[in-house]
Amino acid sequence: MASSHDFRRIAMSLEGTREAPHFDRAAFKVARIYATLAADGRTANVKFAPEEQAFKSMMAPQAFAPVPNAWGRQGWTTILLAAIDVSELRDALETAWRHATKKKTAKKNKCTN
């Protein structure tokens, strides 16, 4: 069972991650926000590719669900932390972080070309 402490520890261990307030949540970002943690620490949202979101939601519907509305269609996925173990949480955060770092690298490449 993962906790909000595990979430924060893992997210902050990923290179370049900064934590900042985001409405009623804590946001974790590199070039862009890749994850948020609810104020109550029970759920988190991560940014997956839509196909990753569909796979996770199908394989573990008790733990992963698309965020309602357009955010969910973009890949934002809610995780019930109590329903996953720490290794699954690490995998989810690293996946979302990699997507965000790719965007950062793409922006750097545009600036240098």
KOLKOLNU-42084 format. One record per residue (C-alpha): residue in three letters; x, y, z; residue number from 1. Coordinates in Angstrom, 3 decimals. Layout:
BEGIN
<'ala',<X,Y,Z>,NUM>
...
//
This chain:
BEGIN
<'met',<0.000,0.000,0.000>,1>
<'ala',<1.488,3.331,-1.095>,2>
<'ser',<1.106,6.539,0.886>,3>
<'ser',<1.307,10.266,0.217>,4>
<'his',<4.745,10.177,1.878>,5>
<'asp',<5.874,7.547,-0.665>,6>
<'phe',<4.424,9.638,-3.493>,7>
<'arg',<6.252,12.795,-2.445>,8>
<'arg',<9.542,10.951,-1.756>,9>
<'ile',<9.540,9.206,-5.148>,10>
<'ala',<8.449,12.280,-7.115>,11>
<'met',<11.091,14.485,-5.514>,12>
<'ser',<13.787,11.882,-6.255>,13>
<'leu',<13.177,12.245,-10.006>,14>
<'glu',<15.712,14.572,-11.609>,15>
<'gly',<14.635,18.185,-11.977>,16>
<'thr',<11.343,17.784,-10.114>,17>
<'arg',<9.988,20.776,-8.249>,18>
<'glu',<6.956,20.866,-5.981>,19>
<'ala',<4.547,23.792,-6.148>,20>
<'pro',<0.977,24.529,-5.072>,21>
<'his',<-1.652,23.903,-7.738>,22>
<'phe',<-5.168,24.913,-6.669>,23>
<'asp',<-6.015,22.556,-3.760>,24>
<'arg',<-3.265,20.073,-4.682>,25>
<'ala',<0.526,19.830,-4.672>,26>
<'ala',<1.963,19.734,-8.203>,27>
<'phe',<5.172,18.000,-9.238>,28>
<'lys',<6.779,19.278,-12.410>,29>
<'val',<9.877,19.432,-14.539>,30>
<'ala',<9.083,21.461,-17.665>,31>
<'arg',<5.374,20.734,-17.145>,32>
<'ile',<3.271,19.303,-14.365>,33>
<'tyr',<3.375,15.522,-14.540>,34>
<'ala',<1.655,14.638,-11.261>,35>
<'thr',<-0.458,16.146,-8.507>,36>
<'leu',<-1.229,14.990,-4.986>,37>
<'ala',<-4.592,15.629,-3.337>,38>
<'ala',<-4.607,17.653,-0.120>,39>
<'asp',<-5.967,14.659,1.818>,40>
<'gly',<-3.129,12.453,0.503>,41>
<'arg',<-5.465,9.667,-0.599>,42>
<'thr',<-5.292,10.151,-4.349>,43>
<'ala',<-2.875,11.445,-6.932>,44>
<'asn',<-3.197,12.340,-10.589>,45>
<'val',<-0.508,11.481,-13.131>,46>
<'lys',<-0.179,12.295,-16.831>,47>
<'phe',<-0.017,9.150,-18.950>,48>
<'ala',<-0.312,8.755,-22.690>,49>
<'pro',<-3.949,7.816,-23.434>,50>
<'glu',<-3.001,4.222,-24.288>,51>
<'glu',<-1.069,3.862,-21.012>,52>
<'gln',<-4.077,5.199,-19.143>,53>
<'ala',<-6.386,2.718,-20.873>,54>
<'phe',<-4.074,-0.193,-20.067>,55>
<'lys',<-3.627,0.736,-16.381>,56>
<'ser',<-7.364,1.361,-15.950>,57>
<'met',<-8.187,-1.988,-17.545>,58>
<'met',<-5.595,-3.988,-15.576>,59>
<'ala',<-6.205,-2.372,-12.170>,60>
<'pro',<-9.575,-0.547,-12.174>,61>
<'gln',<-9.577,-0.467,-8.378>,62>
<'ala',<-6.448,1.707,-8.475>,63>
<'phe',<-6.441,3.662,-11.759>,64>
<'ala',<-9.223,5.683,-13.401>,65>
<'pro',<-9.306,8.481,-15.970>,66>
<'val',<-9.881,11.929,-14.502>,67>
<'pro',<-13.416,12.975,-15.524>,68>
<'asn',<-13.887,15.260,-18.562>,69>
<'ala',<-11.303,16.562,-21.027>,70>
<'trp',<-8.416,16.149,-18.590>,71>
<'gly',<-8.995,12.402,-18.608>,72>
<'arg',<-9.146,12.293,-22.392>,73>
<'gln',<-5.675,13.885,-22.394>,74>
<'gly',<-4.301,11.024,-20.266>,75>
<'trp',<-4.658,12.440,-16.761>,76>
<'thr',<-5.292,9.467,-14.500>,77>
<'thr',<-6.331,9.291,-10.845>,78>
<'ile',<-4.540,6.788,-8.622>,79>
<'leu',<-6.019,5.560,-5.345>,80>
<'leu',<-2.766,5.291,-3.390>,81>
<'ala',<-4.060,2.702,-0.908>,82>
<'ala',<-4.816,0.355,-3.823>,83>
<'ile',<-1.251,0.101,-5.213>,84>
<'asp',<2.121,-0.869,-3.852>,85>
<'val',<5.178,1.372,-3.819>,86>
<'ser',<6.771,-0.268,-6.880>,87>
<'glu',<3.598,0.364,-8.946>,88>
<'leu',<3.591,3.964,-7.741>,89>
<'arg',<7.237,4.386,-8.703>,90>
<'asp',<6.507,2.993,-12.178>,91>
<'ala',<3.554,5.370,-12.643>,92>
<'leu',<5.521,8.416,-11.517>,93>
<'glu',<8.561,7.538,-13.617>,94>
<'thr',<6.349,7.060,-16.685>,95>
<'ala',<4.669,10.446,-16.200>,96>
<'trp',<8.033,12.102,-15.429>,97>
<'arg',<9.583,10.699,-18.632>,98>
<'his',<6.761,12.221,-20.689>,99>
<'ala',<7.339,15.603,-19.038>,100>
<'thr',<11.107,15.463,-19.546>,101>
<'lys',<10.625,14.648,-23.244>,102>
<'lys',<8.668,17.885,-23.573>,103>
<'lys',<11.488,19.741,-21.828>,104>
<'thr',<14.092,18.237,-24.181>,105>
<'ala',<11.964,19.073,-27.223>,106>
<'lys',<11.706,22.713,-26.085>,107>
<'lys',<15.508,22.913,-25.616>,108>
<'asn',<16.090,21.489,-29.085>,109>
<'lys',<13.763,24.075,-30.662>,110>
<'cys',<15.670,26.884,-28.942>,111>
<'thr',<19.066,25.671,-30.145>,112>
<'asn',<18.052,25.031,-33.758>,113>
//
